[in-house]
Every structure is written in C-alpha cells, then in structure tokens.
Amino acid sequence: MATRVAQISCGTEYSGMQWILNDIADQVGIELVYPEMELSQVESACDEIGFRAESPGLNMMMARAVSMLKDPSIKGALLLTCFRCAEGTVVKDVIRRFLHERTDIPVIAYSNVEKPKEIELYARLEALKTLITRKALLMRERQEGTTLGVDSGSSTTKVVVMKENDIVGEAWLPTTDPIRSADEAIEKALAAAGMKEQEIESIGVTGHGRELVGEHVKADLNLEEVSVVAKGAALLTGRHKGEASVIDIGGMNNKLILMRDGIANSFSLGGICGGSSGRFLEVAAHRLDVGISELGQLALKSHERHELQSYCMVFGIQSLVVSLAAGVKREDVAAAACRSVAEQVYETQIQEMEMRPPVIFVGGVSLIEGVKKEFEQLLGTDVIVPPNSQYAGAVGIATLVSGL
C-alpha cells in the first residue's frame, strides 16, 4: 500500500509539473493527497496558525495544513510553492513550524520551477518515504557487531569499518569510477582495521553511487543520504535526544537537516549551483596554490574583509583571480571564498528553515575551518564539527545496517 503524503500548496498542483510529481511519487511508493477546506474556514485556519498572507492562495495553503491534521492516514507532508516567491517562502516556514508543533510527521519543502529536475524531486520524496517507513530502524543509537559503511559520494568515496560502536578503520578517496573507488576505499579501510572481508558481518551503502555500488558489494542495506547523514551526525556528537540542525556540504551538493531525537524530520537539499559546494573551494585552493586542507587555515589569517562579486562557481573564480591580480592578500581572498560558500548556503537554504541549536557541521567541507567560522558569524552561535565529521554518511549507514 502506498504511503499517503499531503501535498500542501498554493495551487501548484494545477501547474504543468504535477504529472512529474505524481509519476515520481508512484515510483517511490507515495500517494500524494490534497487536503481541502471550505473557503469559509480559511480565516479561522489563519488565526489558528497565527499568520495571514497577502495572497489568497497562500492563505488557502495554510488552511490545507490545518485540514491535514484531521486525517490520521497522512504520514508526511510536502510543502510546495513557486520559485522566488518571497511570501511563499515565509508561509512554508510558518507551516513547517506549525506542523512540527502539532505532530511528529516528517515535512519537506520544494520550490516549483518551470523545468524541475526529476532527480532532485526523486531524492526528496525517496528521503521522505524512508523517514516515514523506516523510523524504527532510524531510532538506533549504537552500532553493534562488525559492520562496514560505504558512502559513495559525487566527489569522494568514504568507507568506515565499525566494531561495537567504534571506528576501527577508515578510508577517504576521490570518486572516479564509483565501483573502483569503492573497492579501493574498502580495501584501505579493512587494512587500517587489520581485518579481512570475511570478518565483516554486514555492509551498508549510501550516497549518489549507492545503487551501483550496493549491487556490486551485495549490500545488506541501501539507503538515501538524508536519513543516513542525520543519523551519522547524531552518532558522532552523541545527540540522540532533543532537537538539532545539521549542515552537510559535500563536493557537489548540500543538505540542511532538522533533527528531533536523532532522526531527520525536515530537510532542504541543493543550492543555486556548484558555487556553494566543496568543488568551488577545491578550485579556489588550486588558484591560491594551497591544498584544500590548508585553505581554511589561510582564511583564518585574514584581517581585511573582501567579497567575491558572484555566487556562480565560474564567475566566483573569475572574481577571485581578478582580486589576486589587484593585489588583495591571499588570506583575504581565501576568507572571501569561504564566506561566499557559507553565505550562499545561508541565503538559499538556511533562511527558509528555522535552525534549531545545536548546529552540527559535517561533510568534507566541515574540515575547512574558515567555512565553520563564517557559519558561526552568520548564525550567531557555535557550530559543532565532530571528530570524523567527513565520515557522517559512512558512520550512519554502518550503524543502521547493524540493526537488521
């Protein structure tokens, strides 16, 4: 039976993209339903939520959120408004807060664009389905036995070997061919652990290449990244109770995840472009003639604020080169690159969601101290970078697979 998810929107279900949403929902086993409410009840619904929009469609959207709570068969919610609708962004956050106060169902948001990317929609709905149907597994707080976790990312492949809740071996390699990179990383992680493959009781796989790699290694568990990274962040920080926020910046994409009791219950994926990713910082480090691991340290030496002139990856690097040619100090340019990534994530993702401290920063970019500093200044709070933060996905899947 398909999992019932409420599509709460301002009328976008009548747009030309609805067939794509319905098709992808069918693929992941979700039935999209549309809560309705009489026009006469819209005003009282806005009063109950505590907000009234200028747009009648957005007020109806809030009324649908109130109506949804009356249907116990609904297990999740998709909040949908049009891209670049500022009031729609505000209403989505208001509804998200309202639903989180009244229920524990997972909620995701999406901005409708003229040509939506099906892979992005699939990733969101697949993650939502996991959070609804695998909650018992996601409640796991300890790794048991001897397991191996593979995070086949777009830029890097991470592998950990875990034994009784400890990381005993790890490896982190660039992703070239997903299968070959996974094989090499597994070999290195096993060697670091001093173990043979036969000693591994189960294998879990996550990441962009998880379907290909999972089949190759005969994985016992294959899960999407949102729920897995959230679990890994909770495990690495010991944050299994209460609320928290997770920022995950990888080589090519980003995740902002809100957690409750160590389980994701709302999230945002992506960004404007690669200018908010680790790949941008890799190119910036190359132009500054430092290793990616040294970029953050160089940025911390900055004493003069400098801004790059574009968030675009291509034009951002062009601005960086022009700045160097104009005599701007390398450390100030390094800090500007770190600031550019943090600001883009803040403006395109964090502002659309209410951050819940503590804030946990994971993924490869979390190792660049200049980016952590910029997030702390933007958010006005300490940002936690746990040990082994780059292995959050691998740790999460290695732990979850031990619960099967």
Summary of the structure (lengths in Angstrom):
residues: 404
radius of gyration: 21.6
end to end distance: 22.4
largest distance: 68.8
contacts: 1502
relative contact order: 0.12
helix: 50%
strand: 20%
